[in-house]
Amino acid sequence: MDMDVTEIDGPLTHIRLTGRLDSPGVDRIEIKFTAAVVSRGRSVVVDLSGVDFLASMGIRMFIATARALHLKGSKMVLFGATDAVFSVLEHVALDQIIPIAATEAEAIERLRG
């Protein structure tokens, strides 16, 4: 599992995840992910286009991070999920907790709008 962090115009952070968000993948990035997102207290868009598998550990990481951001007055939007990953997100109704967008532009608009 790999993670790239980029700052976007305004108070936004862009995170691109690549690999498998299974137990070993989450173990590898969870502390870095949480530190990159929550410690900054900035709203974040998370690019899932490079994630080819999403397990319950990955879902838990997203929920915990979104809740921590909410306490700081910030938000997280997921975007770019492949069909397989989107199917998992849809099945667990994650969009009831974290907004899910198709594209980066749509994700940014949800944060700013």
N, C-alpha and C positions, 0 to 999 in steps of 0.2 A: 504494500500500500504506500503510495506517495502522495504528498500534499505540497501545493504551491500557493503562496499567499501573495496577493497584489493589492495595493491601495487603489481605489477608484476615485474619480473626482467627487468632491464632497466627503462627507464622513462615512464612506462605505468601504468595506473590505470584500475582496473577491478571493474565494478559495476554490482551487481545482483539485479534486480528488481523483486518483487513478489507481485501479486495482480492485481487490476484493474487500468489501466491508464485512468480513466474517470475523470470527473470534481472534485469529492471529492478526488480521489486518487492523482491527480496532485496537488491539493491544499495542500495536506498533505506532499508531498515530494519535490515540485519544488524548494524551496529555498535551502534545503539540497542538492539536486541533483546539482543545479547550483554551489553552493559553493564547493562541492566535486570535480567537474569537472573543472570549469573555473578558480577558484582561484588558483589551482595548476598549471595550464597551461601545463599539461601533456596530451599526447594522451591517449584516453580511449576506452576500449571495454565494451559494455553494453550488459549483458546477459538478454535476454527477455524470456528465457525458463519458467520462473515462472509467466509471465504476461498472464492472460487469457482474457483480453479485452483491446482494444486500441481505444480511441476516439480522436476527433480532438484536444482536449486540450493536450493530450500526444504527438501527432504529433508536435504541436506548440512548446512544451517544447524541444523536440529533435532538431527541426530546429533552435530555438533561441540559444541553447547551442552549436550546431555545428558551427554556425556563430561566436559566441564569441570565440570559440576555434580557428577557422580559423584566427582570428585577432591576436592570440598569436602564430601562426605558428604550431598549433597542430591539431590533427584530432580525429574523433570519428567514430567507426564502431559498428553497431548493429549486434547481432548474436543470434542464438538459438530460433528464434520466432516459436511459435506453428503455426499450419496451419491457424487457425482463425486470429491470429495477422499478420502473413505473408501476408495473403490475403488483409488485410487493407493496409499494407505497399506497396504492389504491386499495389493496386487500386489507391493510391494517388501518385504513382511513387516517393516515398521517396528516392529510390536508386539513383535518379538523383542528390540528395543533400547530402545524407549520405550513404556511402557504407553499404551493408547488406551482412552478411556471414552466412553460415549454422552452422559452429562450432567455438569454441573459437580459435582453432589453425589457422583456416583460417582467422579469424578476426585479430589476432596478425600478421599473415603474411602480410595482407594488410597494416597494419600500418608500418611494418618494411621494406616492399618491395618497 
